[in-house]
């Protein structure tokens, strides 16, 4: 945890630092806040008074600690602030409303009538869903809207740059369009980044060097390096699904050959043989086929289980390269595609990765909540506005 500083010019930073500590701990006393930040008692008193006045924290129970004066514990006031988060996927749009704590208090999803969805249609649908949710729940101050979706994209400007499997989504100023439609400040990030942000939030920000291998309508990876989401120089780090496993492999939808996604992505499962120049493109039908094979494997079909295990082992080999390259010590498996076959993927990915990188690397399931990307997008907004996160 970074130490605070006693300068008036950084009072907002110090207030965010205090809020972050209370969020992670659930509740803290003033003494505990001072101990963990290194700020003076006077500075802490001013910050807490300001947070109380703004209604962001409240004084909860009193804790008796020895013979001294009972300590008053501080907690966040969840309903004091809200943020919205959206997940624009290739076949559906999900929207959540979260409180200051990051807890999801409302969610909804809408399946597209036809795919692929054009940007203008997506923005209109998102605007309607935001208006409906706000009207239904009448939340207190909404600090902004976060959007997670497949990349590549420019996180700084909120521009989508040729998202894979999303025809027509090239040089789309999504943040600007969504802000115009909703009237809210908008942040745009890759779905894999918001997924790992949500996962780390739920774990109390305890992950440090980790990857979340996300298997949804495609394959990607959210990266945490040094406890921070790693986006890279062009904000497109984590295009894991489009790293090459076989230079002479099958054509990928991105235009390359032998990509991870082309070899073991959900769209490749159950599709039968393809010509060398035929890319496996995700469609709702491909998604339904993958789900059916997962169900068959879970019900004991050996052929289905064998096909999934082979794909999972290839994914594990690719994940081992990621571990070797970045020296991460935690690999998490997440994404909607794994909800029905998580045990097979966990077993086979762990086996393949441990064979190459040893048992010291933790391989585990991430949360498989379908709202994870949207929740992470909303928490990204809260992180920027209240918690001094990147």
Long-range contacts (C-beta under 8 A, 24 or more apart in sequence): 1-36, 1-37, 3-37, 3-38, 4-37, 4-38, 4-39, 4-43, 5-39, 6-39, 6-40, 6-43, 11-46, 11-47, 12-388, 13-388, 14-39, 14-43, 14-47, 15-47, 15-50, 15-51, 16-386, 16-387, 16-388, 17-388, 18-44, 18-47, 18-48, 18-51, 19-51, 19-56, 19-57, 19-76, 19-386, 19-387, 20-387, 20-388, 20-389, 22-57, 22-74, 22-75, 22-76, 23-76, 23-101, 23-102, 23-387, 24-204, 24-205, 26-75, 27-60, 27-61, 27-73, 27-74, 27-75, 28-73, 28-74, 29-63, 29-71, 29-72, 29-73, 29-74, 30-71, 30-72, 30-74, 31-71, 32-71, 33-74, 48-74, 54-80, 55-80, 56-80, 56-81, 56-100, 56-386, 76-100, 76-101, 78-103, 79-139, 79-140, 80-140, 80-141, 81-140, 81-141, 81-142, 81-143, 81-382, 81-385, 81-386, 82-139, 82-140, 82-141, 82-142, 82-143, 83-142, 83-143, 83-144, 83-145, 83-146, 83-378, 83-379, 83-381, 83-382, 83-385, 84-130, 84-133, 84-142, 84-144, 84-145, 84-146, 84-184, 84-378, 84-381, 85-145, 85-146, 85-147, 85-148, 85-194, 85-373, 85-374, 85-375, 85-376, 85-377, 85-378, 85-379, 85-380, 85-381, 86-126, 86-129, 86-145, 86-146, 86-147, 86-148, 86-374, 86-377, 87-147, 87-148, 87-149, 87-191, 87-194, 87-371, 87-373, 87-374, 87-377, 88-117, 88-122, 88-126, 88-147, 88-148, 88-149, 89-149, 89-150, 89-191, 89-216, 89-217, 89-373, 90-115, 90-116, 90-117, 90-150, 90-165, 90-166, 90-217, 90-218, 90-282, 91-115, 91-217, 91-284, 91-287, 93-117, 93-122, 93-125, 93-126, 93-129, 94-370, 94-371, 94-373, 94-374, 95-126, 95-129, 95-130, 95-133, 95-374, 96-371, 96-374, 96-375, 96-378, 97-133, 97-137, 97-139, 97-378, 98-375, 98-378, 98-379, 98-382, 100-382, 100-386, 102-201, 102-375, 102-378, 102-379, 102-382, 104-371, 104-375, 104-378, 105-137, 105-139, 106-133, 106-136, 106-137, 107-371, 107-374, 108-132, 108-133, 109-370, 115-283, 115-284, 116-165, 116-166, 116-167, 116-168, 117-166, 118-168, 119-160, 119-168, 119-169, 119-172, 119-174, 119-177, 120-177, 123-174, 123-177, 123-178, 123-181, 124-181, 126-178, 126-181, 126-182, 127-178, 127-181, 127-182, 130-182, 130-184, 131-182, 142-184, 143-185, 143-381, 143-382, 143-385, 143-386, 144-184, 144-185, 144-186, 144-187, 144-381, 144-384, 144-385, 145-178, 145-179, 145-182, 145-184, 145-185, 145-186, 145-187, 145-378, 145-381, 146-186, 146-187, 146-188, 146-189, 146-194, 146-376, 146-377, 146-378, 146-379, 146-380, 146-381, 147-174, 147-175, 147-178, 147-186, 147-187, 147-188, 147-189, 147-377, 148-188, 148-189, 148-190, 148-191, 148-193, 148-194, 148-195, 148-373, 148-374, 148-376, 148-377, 149-174, 149-188, 149-190, 149-191, 150-190, 150-191, 150-217, 150-218, 150-220, 151-190, 151-191, 151-192, 151-220, 151-236, 151-238, 151-239, 152-236, 152-239, 153-188, 153-189, 153-190, 153-235, 153-236, 154-234, 154-235, 155-188, 155-189, 155-190, 155-193, 155-231, 155-235, 156-235, 158-186, 158-187, 158-188, 159-188, 160-188, 161-236, 164-218, 164-241, 164-242, 164-253, 164-254, 165-217, 165-218, 165-253, 165-281, 165-282, 185-381, 187-377, 187-380, 187-381, 187-384, 189-231, 189-377, 189-380, 190-220, 190-222, 190-231, 190-235, 190-236, 190-238, 191-216, 191-220, 191-373, 192-220, 192-221, 192-222, 192-238, 192-240, 193-222, 193-229, 193-231, 193-238, 193-376, 193-380, 194-222, 194-372, 194-373, 194-374, 194-375, 194-376, 194-377, 194-379, 194-380, 195-222, 195-334, 195-335, 195-366, 195-372, 195-373, 195-376, 196-222, 196-223, 196-224, 196-229, 196-332, 196-366, 196-376, 197-222, 197-229, 197-376, 197-379, 197-380, 197-383, 198-367, 198-372, 198-373, 198-375, 198-376, 198-379, 199-332, 199-334, 199-366, 199-367, 199-372, 199-376, 200-224, 201-376, 201-379, 202-367, 207-330, 208-329, 209-326, 209-327, 209-328, 209-329, 209-330, 210-328, 210-329, 210-330, 210-331, 210-332, 211-240, 211-319, 211-322, 211-323, 211-326, 211-328, 211-330, 211-331, 211-332, 212-332, 212-333, 212-334, 212-366, 213-240, 213-315, 213-319, 213-322, 213-331, 213-332, 213-333, 213-334, 213-335, 213-349, 214-334, 214-335, 215-265, 215-266, 215-315, 215-333, 215-334, 215-335, 215-337, 215-338, 215-345, 216-266, 216-335, 216-336, 216-337, 217-266, 217-267, 217-282, 217-287, 217-336, 217-337, 218-261, 218-265, 218-266, 218-267, 218-282, 219-260, 219-261, 219-264, 219-265, 219-266, 219-315, 221-322, 223-326, 223-328, 224-328, 225-326, 225-328, 228-390, 229-390, 240-318, 240-322, 241-265, 243-318, 243-321, 245-314, 245-317, 245-318, 250-274, 250-276, 250-278, 250-279, 250-280, 251-276, 251-277, 251-278, 251-279, 252-279, 253-279, 253-280, 253-281, 253-282, 260-314, 260-315, 260-318, 263-311, 263-314, 264-310, 264-311, 264-312, 264-314, 264-315, 264-318, 266-290, 266-337, 268-311, 269-293, 269-307, 269-308, 269-311, 270-307, 287-337, 290-337, 291-340, 294-340, 294-341, 295-340, 297-341, 297-344, 298-340, 298-341, 305-344, 308-341, 308-344, 308-345, 309-344, 309-347, 309-348, 312-344, 312-345, 312-347, 312-348, 312-349, 312-352, 313-348, 313-349, 313-351, 313-352, 314-352, 315-345, 315-348, 315-349, 315-352, 316-348, 316-349, 316-350, 316-351, 316-352, 316-353, 317-352, 317-353, 317-356, 319-349, 319-352, 319-353, 320-352, 320-353, 320-355, 320-356, 320-357, 323-353, 323-357, 323-361, 324-356, 324-357, 328-361, 329-360, 329-361, 329-362, 330-361, 330-362, 330-364, 331-361, 331-362, 331-363, 331-364, 332-363, 332-364, 332-365, 332-366, 333-363, 333-364, 333-365, 333-366, 334-365, 334-366, 334-367, 334-368, 334-372, 335-368, 336-368, 336-370, 338-365, 338-368, 339-368, 339-370, 342-368
